[in-house]
Amino acid sequence: MNQALHGRSVVVTGAAQGIGAVLAAGLAQMGARVLLADVADTAMAVSRIRDAGGEALGMRVDVTRAEDCEAMAEQAVAAFGGIDGLVCNAALFATLPLLGFDAISEERWDRVMAVNVRGPWLCARACVPRMVAGGGGSIVMISTARVFNGHPFMLDYDASKGAVLAMAKSLAREVGPQGVRVNTIAPGLTMSEGVLARPGIAERAVGIARSRALARDQAPQDLIGAVGFFLSPASANVTGQSLIVDGGGVMQ
Ligand SMILES: NC(=O)c1ccc[n+]([C@@H]2O[C@H](COP(=O)([O-])OP(=O)(O)OC[C@H]3O[C@@H](n4cnc5c(N)ncnc54)[C@H](O)[C@@H]3O)[C@@H](O)[C@H]2O)c1
């Protein structure tokens, strides 16, 4: 693995398991010191990184709570001396039952918006001043390829991830002058632990894989390169962009 993130301090939210845990491990392999933040226990994900020789720290953070996000940013600075990167990965996704647009409760709608939209905003709000204090930084938001094509039965989720895409672009304009970049990756269906646990996923995944130019399942590991690129100096003049990572299912 290349060492493009050597010595950089990166916060990854939603990193207890699934895509977030794999991203944190991949970024650590690229040389980053990683703070894994999640409302769930991150101990296992942190141990795996340390066992592989990486530098990692875990913390319980609810991204919907401003005080948790502030504490997360403070902890990253205390432990690593600053914040160079933030990956806003935490979301309500794999545990959301598929429902028609008229069957989603108002409570679920509000909770999805709180975690998936307010969460990244609060994390950015806490981390940007620390990035600026250190001379700049890079934020990677995680949206979804679903927002480019339209998909049934997760209207709240898709609306939240469309908001993430828009938020990243406007935020890029606001914080660019201070040396902070903001980009988005939009993954297609990715076989994370949570997705693999979904009933009927194997049959759906076959059809999705066939629809891709690269006709195979996507693994969480397939996302590491794109996130690492946006966090690294290789993308020093790239901001406000979104990159679809889905084996060529959606082409723009
Ligand atoms: N797996 C896919 O097919 C796919 C495709 C496109 C985009 N994504 C996005 O990738 C990201 C990760 O996907 P995944 O499949 O690993 O999802 P997942 O649902 O398995 O994992 C989400 C993680 O976020 C954490 N989380 C939930 N609420 C939180 C909160 N309030 N505060 C802090 N952490 C919280 C969970 O504990 C969990 O570890 C999500 O943003 C998802 O929307 C996933």
The ligand as an SDF file (V2000), in Angstrom:
LIG
                    3D

 44 48  0  0  0  0  0  0  0  0999 V2000
  -23.0960   -0.4420    1.6420 N   0  0  0  0  0  0  0  0  0  0  0  0
  -23.5840    0.1700    0.5660 C   0  0  0  0  0  0  0  0  0  0  0  0
  -24.1160   -0.4460   -0.3680 O   0  0  0  0  0  0  0  0  0  0  0  0
  -23.4790    1.6730    0.4560 C   0  0  0  0  0  0  0  0  0  0  0  0
  -23.6630    2.2610   -0.8090 C   0  0  0  0  0  0  0  0  0  0  0  0
  -23.5670    3.6400   -0.9080 C   0  0  0  0  0  0  0  0  0  0  0  0
  -23.2860    4.4000    0.1940 C   0  0  0  0  0  0  0  0  0  0  0  0
  -23.1200    3.8000    1.4160 N   0  0  0  0  0  0  0  0  0  0  0  0
  -22.8090    4.6510    2.5450 C   0  0  0  0  0  0  0  0  0  0  0  0
  -21.5870    4.2040    3.1100 O   0  0  0  0  0  0  0  0  0  0  0  0
  -21.6030    4.4210    4.5180 C   0  0  0  0  0  0  0  0  0  0  0  0
  -21.3660    3.1220    5.2760 C   0  0  0  0  0  0  0  0  0  0  0  0
  -22.2090    2.1040    4.7730 O   0  0  0  0  0  0  0  0  0  0  0  0
  -22.3380    0.6880    5.5060 P   0  0  0  0  0  0  0  0  0  0  0  0
  -22.8810   -0.2530    4.4950 O   0  0  0  0  0  0  0  0  0  0  0  0
  -21.0860    0.3570    6.2350 O   0  0  0  0  0  0  0  0  0  0  0  0
  -23.5030    1.0860    6.5140 O   0  0  0  0  0  0  0  0  0  0  0  0
  -23.8570    0.5800    8.0030 P   0  0  0  0  0  0  0  0  0  0  0  0
  -25.2650    0.9860    8.2140 O   0  0  0  0  0  0  0  0  0  0  0  0
  -23.5010   -0.8620    8.1360 O   0  0  0  0  0  0  0  0  0  0  0  0
  -22.8480    1.4130    8.9140 O   0  0  0  0  0  0  0  0  0  0  0  0
  -23.1220    2.6880    9.3670 C   0  0  0  0  0  0  0  0  0  0  0  0
  -22.2550    2.9760   10.5830 C   0  0  0  0  0  0  0  0  0  0  0  0
  -22.6440    4.2650   11.0920 O   0  0  0  0  0  0  0  0  0  0  0  0
  -22.7940    4.1630   12.4890 C   0  0  0  0  0  0  0  0  0  0  0  0
  -23.7730    5.1450   12.9740 N   0  0  0  0  0  0  0  0  0  0  0  0
  -25.1160    5.1270   12.8210 C   0  0  0  0  0  0  0  0  0  0  0  0
  -25.6680    6.1770   13.4560 N   0  0  0  0  0  0  0  0  0  0  0  0
  -24.6550    6.8800   14.0070 C   0  0  0  0  0  0  0  0  0  0  0  0
  -24.5780    8.0650   14.7910 C   0  0  0  0  0  0  0  0  0  0  0  0
  -25.6840    8.7330   15.1440 N   0  0  0  0  0  0  0  0  0  0  0  0
  -23.3630    8.5030   15.1960 N   0  0  0  0  0  0  0  0  0  0  0  0
  -22.2330    7.8240   14.8660 C   0  0  0  0  0  0  0  0  0  0  0  0
  -22.2320    6.6920   14.1300 N   0  0  0  0  0  0  0  0  0  0  0  0
  -23.4330    6.2320   13.7090 C   0  0  0  0  0  0  0  0  0  0  0  0
  -23.2880    2.7390   12.7390 C   0  0  0  0  0  0  0  0  0  0  0  0
  -23.0640    2.3340   14.0810 O   0  0  0  0  0  0  0  0  0  0  0  0
  -22.4520    1.9690   11.7200 C   0  0  0  0  0  0  0  0  0  0  0  0
  -21.2180    1.5570   12.2550 O   0  0  0  0  0  0  0  0  0  0  0  0
  -22.9440    5.0650    4.8340 C   0  0  0  0  0  0  0  0  0  0  0  0
  -22.8110    6.4700    4.7760 O   0  0  0  0  0  0  0  0  0  0  0  0
  -23.8100    4.5980    3.6740 C   0  0  0  0  0  0  0  0  0  0  0  0
  -24.8980    5.4570    3.4580 O   0  0  0  0  0  0  0  0  0  0  0  0
  -23.2010    2.4620    1.5620 C   0  0  0  0  0  0  0  0  0  0  0  0
  1  2  1  0
  2  3  2  0
  2  4  1  0
  4  5  1  0
  4 44  2  0
  5  6  2  0
  6  7  1  0
  7  8  2  0
  8  9  1  0
  8 44  1  0
  9 10  1  0
  9 42  1  0
 10 11  1  0
 11 12  1  0
 11 40  1  0
 12 13  1  0
 13 14  1  0
 14 15  2  0
 14 16  1  0
 14 17  1  0
 17 18  1  0
 18 19  2  0
 18 20  1  0
 18 21  1  0
 21 22  1  0
 22 23  1  0
 23 24  1  0
 23 38  1  0
 24 25  1  0
 25 26  1  0
 25 36  1  0
 26 27  1  0
 26 35  1  0
 27 28  2  0
 28 29  1  0
 29 30  1  0
 29 35  2  0
 30 31  1  0
 30 32  2  0
 32 33  1  0
 33 34  2  0
 34 35  1  0
 36 37  1  0
 36 38  1  0
 38 39  1  0
 40 41  1  0
 40 42  1  0
 42 43  1  0
M  CHG  2   8   1  16  -1
M  END
$$$$
